[in-house]
């Protein structure tokens, strides 16, 4: 077998990791495009005169985040454990592509009436399902494909691509806003460009994923029959499942607070203009993205548990003071400085969370074990973060949200403190 065709040669290994990661980037780009362009396309699908359409709008966004992500984590995770990581990753990016293209091509409410919001809702369901299944399958694939001594480093690229997807979605919006289209054009038809780009990128990702190799761990496990990935099988692994839930609760809440919610916080609480808030967030996210491989590499030397304890302690102690400092920031530079400090803490979780979870489960149930509890926890804690923060602010108790984030981080810290070093007991090694 020649070097270039050996699926596990270093060159092929890097190609496989790259293909797995690029698909992840496209998934999160497409997911973020919806949020970034919502202001522009909402009036086309949900006219203010139609009460039902407005209600559909609110219900849809709520339902999709809460129901379809765990459903994707369950069904695509099971598929990854039964038919292979590659087939689940290919299906996941195909569904995301289909969702984007449906949104790009659907005529507005004025043309097809209630079919417009109904099709948008269907497309968003596909995307929610897809992104719910992507995490477990890609975390498993990257962890199994990486060389044992570099697992932390390679699996950290999952968050590099998640963040890069968000940055590129914001970047495309800014490019269209500032350089290419007027506000009227963006409202009229320009918002469709984001979804067309997302759909085309997904086609490229499908091509790359179609040429990936399956992981050795999965191929070897397939020779032993009889072990099936089913949801009830997870009941045999209560401790790993609860570990995933507890680590994700604190981690995802901190992540959502300091990425998704931060733009609104800088506008509503600190008083920056939308443009300045977007600039601060984009710069901070670029730094955050670059920190992931560095922290992943450190975890290969110091251990995952150390990183998780550092994150837990940092988020427990500093979430409230950092949100306070950000809320009173006078200049863009000071806001950016405090924001980067917060993201440094979050990186302790985000850089190692994929590998830690993959190391907890045996191969025949790994993608499901990582994906389903994670998607469920993200739906509950991540999905509600922004609503809760804004609701508590409306009650005049904005600081309660910071205490809530700290409390969840404290739970994650306790779990990290009591767990054994996943690297030493890694189930990826046998």
Buried (B, 14 or more C-beta within 10 A) or exposed (E): EEEEEEBEBEEBBEBBBBBBBBBBBBBBBBBBBBBBBEEBBBEBBBBEEBEEBBEBBEEBBEBBBBBBBBBBBBBBBBBBBBBBBBBBBBBBBBBBBBBBBBBBEBEBBEEEBEEBBBBBBBBBBBBBBBBBBBBBBBBBBBBBBBEEEEBBBBBBBBBBBBBBBBBBBBBBBBEBBEEEBEEEBBBBBBBBBBBBBBBBBBEBBBEBBEEBBBBEBBEEBBEEEEBEBBEEBBEEBEEBBEBBBBBBBBBBBBBBBBBBBBBBBBBBBBEBEEEBBBBBBBBBBEBBBEBBBEBBBBBBEBBBBBBBBBBBBBBBBBBBEBBBBBBEBEEBEEBBBBBBBBBBBBBBBBBBBBBBBBBBBBBBBBBBBBBBBBBBBBBBBBBBBBEBBBEBBEEEEBBBBBEBBBBBBBBBBBBBEEBEBBBEEBBBEE
